[in-house]
């Protein structure tokens, strides 16, 4: 997958998918009829880690410069005419 596509997909996941996942996680905990605080904490920590596992490949390297940009250099492609 291209860097630009991964960057856009990661933004979509964070802005749309993560809020929906948070609502689903809170609804799940509310469905459990308010468990003890330690169990509720463990459920939230577990769900907080689990949401990112399927998207590791998408998020990897997004905070760094575009690899294709590093190969071209800051000036862009060279034309030696």
Protein Blocks (a to p, Z undefined) as FASTA:
>chain_A
ZZklmmmmmmmmmmmmmmmmmmmmmmmmmmnoppafklmmmmmmmmmmmmmmmmmmmmgo
klpccfklmmnopnbpcddZZ
